[in-house]
């Protein structure tokens, strides 16, 4: 798996990843399990952190990857959290944007 971009919002996560050898269900299970254990340890709590379901969207040939990534990265701006996504502390992109 190659993580292309991600943005962590206050109540959800967006990411664009290239799946090479692992399927999406296994990846999501691993991600949710790892992060829940770490967050619960830091907050000294137990229990569920993530909802059971997730929404997926495969980027199709007719979609522009750059447009999808930029749309995702601007999510904190649309949510009114910042005026420029570059100032939002919880984003990642493997390309210069």
C-alpha positions as CSV (number, residue, x, y, z in Angstrom):
1,X,0.0,0.0,0.0
2,X,1.2,3.5,-0.8
3,X,-0.5,6.4,1.0
4,X,-0.8,9.3,-1.4
5,X,-2.7,11.7,0.8
6,X,-4.7,11.9,4.0
7,X,-6.6,14.5,6.1
8,X,-7.8,13.8,9.6
9,X,-10.9,15.7,10.5
10,X,-12.4,16.0,14.0
11,X,-14.8,13.1,13.4
12,X,-13.5,11.2,10.4
13,X,-10.5,10.5,8.2
14,X,-10.1,10.9,4.4
15,X,-7.3,9.1,2.6
16,X,-6.2,8.2,-0.9
17,X,-4.1,5.1,-1.1
18,X,-2.8,2.8,-3.8
19,X,-3.6,-0.8,-2.7
20,X,-1.0,-3.2,-4.1
21,X,-1.0,-6.4,-2.1
22,X,-3.6,-5.9,0.7
23,X,-7.3,-5.6,0.2
24,X,-9.3,-2.7,1.6
25,X,-11.1,-4.7,4.3
26,X,-7.9,-5.9,5.8
27,X,-6.2,-2.5,5.5
28,X,-9.2,-0.8,7.3
29,X,-9.2,-3.5,10.0
30,X,-5.5,-3.0,10.6
31,X,-5.7,0.8,10.6
32,X,-8.7,0.9,12.9
33,X,-7.2,-1.6,15.3
34,X,-3.8,0.0,15.5
35,X,-5.1,3.6,15.9
36,X,-7.8,2.6,18.4
37,X,-5.2,0.9,20.7
38,X,-2.9,3.9,20.5
39,X,-5.6,6.5,21.1
40,X,-7.1,4.5,24.0
41,X,-3.6,4.1,25.6
42,X,-2.9,7.8,25.3
43,X,-6.3,8.7,26.7
44,X,-6.2,6.0,29.3
45,X,-9.6,4.6,28.1
46,X,-11.1,1.4,26.6
47,X,-13.7,0.7,24.1
48,X,-14.5,1.4,20.5
49,X,-13.1,4.4,18.7
50,X,-14.2,3.9,15.1
51,X,-17.6,3.2,13.6
52,X,-17.8,-0.3,12.1
53,X,-18.5,0.8,8.6
54,X,-16.5,2.9,6.2
55,X,-17.1,4.5,2.9
56,X,-14.9,3.7,-0.1
57,X,-14.5,5.3,-3.5
58,X,-12.3,3.8,-6.1
59,X,-10.8,6.4,-8.4
60,X,-11.8,5.6,-11.9
61,X,-9.9,6.1,-15.1
62,X,-11.9,9.1,-16.0
63,X,-11.2,10.9,-12.7
64,X,-8.2,13.1,-12.2
65,X,-6.2,11.9,-9.2
66,X,-4.9,15.4,-8.6
67,X,-8.4,16.9,-8.4
68,X,-9.6,14.1,-6.0
69,X,-6.6,14.7,-3.7
70,X,-7.0,18.5,-3.8
71,X,-10.7,18.2,-3.1
72,X,-10.0,16.0,-0.1
73,X,-7.2,18.3,1.3
74,X,-9.6,21.2,1.1
75,X,-12.0,19.5,3.4
76,X,-10.9,21.5,6.5
77,X,-11.4,24.7,4.6
78,X,-15.0,23.7,3.6
79,X,-15.6,22.7,7.2
80,X,-14.6,26.2,8.3
81,X,-11.6,25.0,10.4
82,X,-9.0,27.0,8.5
83,X,-8.8,29.4,5.5
84,X,-5.9,27.5,3.9
85,X,-5.5,23.8,4.2
86,X,-1.7,24.2,4.5
87,X,-2.2,25.7,7.9
88,X,-4.3,22.7,9.1
89,X,-2.0,20.5,11.2
90,X,-3.5,17.1,10.3
91,X,-2.9,16.5,6.6
92,X,-0.4,14.6,4.5
93,X,0.4,14.5,0.8
94,X,3.3,12.7,-0.8
95,X,3.4,15.3,-3.6
96,X,4.1,19.0,-3.3
97,X,0.8,20.9,-3.2
